[in-house]
Amino acid sequence: MPEPRPTTAELDLACQLIALAGGPLDWSCYRDTSADELAALVQAKIAAQPPRTAPDEPALVHLLEALKRSVAEAKAAEAKGASSGRHASARAAKLRLRRAP
């Protein structure tokens, strides 16, 4: 059985994601809320309140559409800031992906 090959659109999207995510990681954008959530559960238990329940069904997200929105947002953010030399590396990554067996 032949191995499935990514489409051109998938390759382009992957290259854009690699190019946009190639910079340094800003950890200040992320926050671990597990300690806060645990403290809220403990406080609810102390106050004899029932714990909050999660929604019955999580919202379904179409992965490709979410990735496209993410790329568009990253491009808009990059357009606001100074441009960097990452575009050349994105082209190189795209060529490597297309040559991959």
C-alpha positions as CSV (number, residue, x, y, z in Angstrom):
1,M,0.0,0.0,0.0
2,P,1.5,3.4,-1.0
3,E,2.3,5.8,1.8
4,P,0.0,8.8,1.8
5,R,1.6,12.0,0.6
6,P,0.7,15.5,1.9
7,T,-1.1,17.8,-0.4
8,T,0.5,21.1,-1.6
9,A,-1.9,23.1,0.7
10,E,-0.8,21.0,3.6
11,L,2.9,21.5,2.8
12,D,2.4,25.2,2.4
13,L,0.6,25.4,5.7
14,A,3.3,23.4,7.4
15,C,6.1,25.6,6.0
16,Q,4.2,28.8,7.1
17,L,3.9,27.3,10.7
18,I,7.5,26.4,10.8
19,A,8.5,29.9,9.6
20,L,6.3,31.7,12.0
21,A,7.2,29.5,15.0
22,G,10.9,29.7,14.3
23,G,11.6,32.5,16.7
24,P,12.3,32.4,20.4
25,L,9.5,31.1,22.7
26,D,7.9,33.7,25.0
27,W,6.9,31.8,28.1
28,S,5.0,34.8,29.5
29,C,2.2,34.0,27.1
30,Y,1.4,30.7,28.9
31,R,0.2,30.1,32.4
32,D,-0.3,26.9,34.3
33,T,-3.7,27.1,36.0
34,S,-3.7,23.7,37.5
35,A,-2.8,25.0,41.0
36,D,-5.5,27.7,40.9
37,E,-8.1,25.1,39.7
38,L,-7.1,22.7,42.6
39,A,-7.3,25.6,45.1
40,A,-10.8,26.4,43.8
41,L,-11.9,22.8,44.2
42,V,-10.5,22.7,47.8
43,Q,-12.3,26.0,48.7
44,A,-15.5,24.6,47.2
45,K,-15.2,21.5,49.3
46,I,-14.5,23.5,52.4
47,A,-17.6,25.6,51.8
48,A,-19.6,22.4,51.1
49,Q,-20.4,23.6,47.6
50,P,-20.5,21.1,44.7
51,P,-17.6,21.3,42.4
52,R,-18.0,22.9,39.0
53,T,-18.6,20.4,36.2
54,A,-17.2,20.5,32.7
55,P,-19.5,20.9,29.8
56,D,-21.0,17.7,28.5
57,E,-19.6,17.9,25.0
58,P,-16.4,19.8,24.1
59,A,-16.6,22.1,21.2
60,L,-15.3,20.4,18.1
61,V,-12.6,22.3,16.2
62,H,-11.7,21.6,12.6
63,L,-7.9,21.2,12.8
64,L,-7.0,22.6,9.4
65,E,-9.3,25.7,9.9
66,A,-7.7,26.3,13.3
67,L,-4.2,26.1,11.8
68,K,-5.2,28.5,9.1
69,R,-6.5,31.0,11.6
70,S,-3.4,30.6,13.7
71,V,-1.2,31.3,10.7
72,A,-3.2,34.3,9.7
73,E,-3.0,35.7,13.3
74,A,0.7,35.1,13.4
75,K,1.2,36.8,10.0
76,A,-0.8,39.8,11.2
77,A,1.3,40.0,14.4
78,E,4.5,39.7,12.4
79,A,3.4,42.4,10.0
80,K,2.9,44.7,13.0
81,G,6.5,44.0,14.3
82,A,9.8,44.2,12.6
83,S,10.3,41.5,9.9
84,S,13.1,39.1,10.4
85,G,15.1,36.8,8.2
86,R,12.9,33.8,8.8
87,H,11.3,33.9,5.3
88,A,14.5,32.4,3.7
89,S,14.5,29.6,6.2
90,A,10.8,29.0,5.5
91,R,11.6,28.6,1.8
92,A,14.4,26.2,2.6
93,A,12.1,24.2,4.9
94,K,9.5,24.0,2.1
95,L,12.0,22.6,-0.3
96,R,13.2,20.0,2.2
97,L,9.6,18.9,2.8
98,R,8.9,18.6,-0.9
99,R,12.1,16.5,-1.4
100,A,11.3,14.2,1.5
101,P,10.6,10.6,0.4
